[in-house]
Amino acid sequence: MYKFCILLSWTLLIISCAGDTASKKEECRFGEPTAIFSNQNPEIASTSFKIEGRTGIETVQFKNQLSLELTQSGCQEVIQDFAFSLPMTNPEADGQFWIQQGEQLMRFMGNTDPSLMQFSEWANMIAQSGKEMKLGEAKEIQTGYFVTVDKISGKEKTIIKVTLEGK
């Protein structure tokens, strides 16, 4: 009888833990991240998507040689971090130049497929706020919605990071 009680206790504990995990998943307001890009898009050479925990990582190679790694995360707020790899460097360029590059990259993405038009809207908001933006600093462009443009320079390439955050 004692062994049965211990077994029953462990079973209930495991079930309750599984229930807690399920309820935590339900607490995530936006659910699991999903892939945004499709190989059906004529501008895309290849794409892949994987989930690590509650983070989605999508890698996209465009036909124009532009590459992108998109990281999506967040439960109560969504964070999309676009890291575009450009085969160029420009050490003399100021922050405004790189913010404009971020805007143009978002506009390019938005124009590749009708399902991605929202990124053209983000580009418009960056263009409207661009003069007030500073490289690497989040800018609230609408109540509860922020954008950050930053860059990482290398010897042969530059990574432009555009981070979108919203509720």
N, C-alpha and C positions, 0 to 999 in steps of 0.2 A: 504494500500500500504506500509506503514511504517513497519508493522509487517512482510509482505512478504520480504522486503529488509533485515530485521534482520535475518529471518529464512534462507534466501538465503546466507547471509554472514556466519552464523554459519555452514551451510552445506558445503560451500566451504572451510572453515577453517578445518573442520573435515576431508574432503577428502584430503586436502593438507597435514595435519598431518599424515594421513594414508599413503599417498604417500611417505612422508619423512621416515617413519618407513620401508616401503618396500625397499626404496633405500638404507637405512642403512644396511639392511640385505644383499642386493646385494653387498655392499661394502666389506663384509666379504669374503676375498679371498678364505678361505678354507671351507666356508659354515658351517652348523651345525655339531657338533660332532656326530659320529655314534658309535655304539657298535663294539668292536673289537673281543670279545670272544663269543663263541657259545656253547650252551649246547650239540651240536653234537660232540664237542671235547671230546674224551674218558678220558682225564685227569681232566676234570672239573666236579665237583659235582653239582654246581649251579652257576648261574650268573643272575645279574639284571642290568638294565640300566635306567637312568633317565636324563632328561635335565632340568637344572635350568638356565634360561636366555640363555647365549651363552656357558654355561659350561655343559659338559657331565660328569656324574659320574657313573662309572661302578664298581660293586662289584662282585668279583669272589672268589668262594671257590673251591680250587683244591682238588682232591681225596686224596692227600698226606697230607692233613690238613693245607697246606699253604693257607693263605688268602691274597687277594689283593684288594685295592681300587685304581682305576685308575681315575684321574681327567684330562679331556682334555679341553683346552681352547685356546683362541687366535684367532685373525682375520687376522692380517698381518703376524704374526709368530705363529706357533703351539707350544703349551706347553703341554707335557704329563707328569703327575706326578704320578709315580707308588709308592704306599705305601704298602710294603709287611710286613705282621705281622708274626714274627717268634716266636715260643714258646721256646725261649732261651734267656739267658743273658750271657754276657762275659765282665765284667767290666775291665778286664786286657787287652783286645784286643786293639791294636792300630788302627789308621785310615786306614792303608793299609789292615788290616783284613776285615774291613767293606766294603771297596771298592771292594775287591775280592768277598765278599758275594753278593754285588750288581751285579757284573759281572755274577756270577753263577746263580743268580735268573733270570736275563735277558736271559741267555743261556737256562735255564730250560724252560722258557716261549716259546722261539723261537723253541724249539725242540718238543713242544706238538702238533703242527699242521703245515702243510706246509704254511698255510696262515699267520703264525706268524714268519716266518723265518727272517724278518727284525730285530727282536729283538736279534737274534743270531749275526747279523752283528753289532748291537750296543754293544753287549757283547764283540765282537772281538776288537772294537775300545776302549772300556774301558780297556781291557787287554793290548793293545798296549800303552795306555797313563797312565795306572795305577800307575806307579812309580812316575810320574810327578803330579798326582792328589793329592789334599788334601781334606779331609772330609769336606763337607759343602761348597766347593768353586766350581764355574762353571769352566769347562775346555773346551776350544774350541778344538774340535777334528777334525774338518774339517771347512773350511771357512763357517761361518754363522751357524754352528751347535755346540751346547754346551751340555755337560752332567754334572750333579751334583749328587754325591752320598752323602747321609747323613744318620744319624741314630738317633733314639729316644729310649732311654733305659727305661724300666720299671722294676718292681720287678720280673715279670714272663715272660715278652716277650720283644722283641726288634722290632722296626719298621725300616726297611731299606727303605729309600726313594731314588728313582732314578728318576731324572728329565731330560727329553729330550726337548731341545728347538731348533727350526730350522725355516728357512724361506721357 
